[in-house]
């Protein structure tokens, strides 16, 4: 793919970004663990399928460590990496500050990691949270609480994975009041 694409920020007058919903998608334990050693502490096919179904066709923004843990650009998504490095990464666009790139889309997904979620915290409109019913060790946590009154739970769907792990797929929206 060659050089990364140039990115324009939508940090423009109010109303420009209103057409793009900024979504965070994350899987976490009840204790808020989201990663360990720059990787997911679990591999649950139902959660991966949920992630794919939600993000397919939309731009995704991730940190460099998340990009490296994935191993390459996610197919059928416009991949953006937030990084301090000036080194180009083939197949992705780079940004060096937490802006919302100018993209012709209704949604943009922030896909991690913890530092990237924190950097976008005030810009996130919706959260897709998979609560994973495991107790695991981890060195990466949710950087802020996902709870009322800041967030309003829109839906929760409980499932059991094929490996017997309890999952709860939750959709939260920012309380605008």
N, C-alpha and C positions, 0 to 999 in steps of 0.2 A: 504494500500500500504506500510505501514511501514516507514522505514527511507528514507529521501530524497536521491536521486541518487547523486553520486559524479559527479562533473562537472570539466571538463578540459577546460582551456582557449585556444582560438586560437590566443592569442597574441604571435604568433610565427613568424618566418621569413616571409617576404612579399611573397605573393602567396598562403599561406595556407588559409587565409580568403577570397581570391578572389572568391572562388566558392560559398560562402554564401552571399547573398544579405541581408543587414540589412534594414528592412522596419519599418517605424513608421506608425501607424494607429491611427487616432484621429478624433473626431467630435468637432467642435468649432463654436461659433458664429462669425460674422464679427468683433466683438470687441475682439475676442480671448478667450472668456470664454469657459473653458472645464469642469468645475466642480463646485460644491457647497456643502459644508459639507460632503466631501468624497463620493459624488455620482454624477451621471450625472444629470444636471438640467432639463432633458427632458427624455421621453421614447418614441422613435419613431421606430416602428417596421421595417420600411424600412431601417433605419440606422443600427439597430441590425442585420438584415438579410445581409446587405452589409458587416458588420464586420465579421460575421460568414462565409460568402462565401469566403472572402479574407484570413482569418486566419486558416480555417479548415485544419487539417492535418499538420500544421506547428508549430514549437516551438513558444511560446509566452513568453516574458520577461515583468514582471510588478513589481511595488513596492508593499510593504506589504499593504499599505492603499488601493490600487486598488484591490489586492487579497481579502482583507476583505470586500470591497464593493461588489464584485462579489459573495462572499459567499462560494467559493470553487473552485477547479480546473475546468478549462474549458474543457469540454469533447472533445475527439478526437484531442487533442493538447498536446504537451509536455510542461508542465507549469514550469516556472522558476520564482522565486521571489527574487528580489534584496532587501536585508534587512541588517540592522546592528545587528539584534538579532541573537543569536546562537541557539534559540529554534527551533527544527524541526517543520515543517508543513507537515502534512500527505498529500501525493499525489502530492507534488511538490518538485522540486530541489531548493536549496538555493544557492545564490551567495552573496558575501559581498562586492564586488567591481564591477563596471560596465564593465565587460568583455563580450566578445561574446563567449558563451559556445561552446564547441566542440560538434557539432551535425551533423549528416549525412543528410543534407538537403540543398536545394537551397536557401531557405529564412528563416529568423528569423524575427518575428514581435515584436517591442517594443510597448506595449499597454498602457503605462501610469504608473503613473500620471506625472504631470508636472515636478517634480524633476528628475524622471527617464528619461523623454524625454531630459531634459537638460544634464544629465550625459552622454547620448549617442549621443548628437548633432553632434559631429565631425565624428562619425562612421556611421551615417545614410546615406544610398544610395538612398532610395526612400521614398516618403511620400504619404500615402493614406489619404486625408483630406475630411471629409464631412463637408461642410459649411452649418450650420443650420440657417435658416431664422427666428430666434427668438431673442427677447431682454429679457435677463434674468439676475438675480443677480448671482454672482459667486465669489468664493474665490480662484479658480485655473484657471490659464491662460496658453496659449501657451507660452513656455519659450523663444522662439526665432521666428523671423519673417519667414514666408514661402513666399518668393518672389524672383524675379530676382534681382541681377544676380546669387545669390547662388543656387537658385532652378529654374528649367525650367519646366513649365507646359506642360505635355504630353497630357492630356485629361481632359475634364470637361463635366459631364453629369448632366443636370438639371432635377429635378423631383419634383412633388408635393406629399407629404405624404397623406395617407388616412385621416389624421386629418387636412389637408390643410396647412401644414408647407412646405415652400420652402426648397429644399435640392439641394446642388450641390456637386456631387461626383467628386473629383479632384485627379489626379495622377501626382505627381511631381517627378522629378529626379534631383539629385545633378549635378550641372554644374561642370564638371571635368576639364574645361579649366582655 
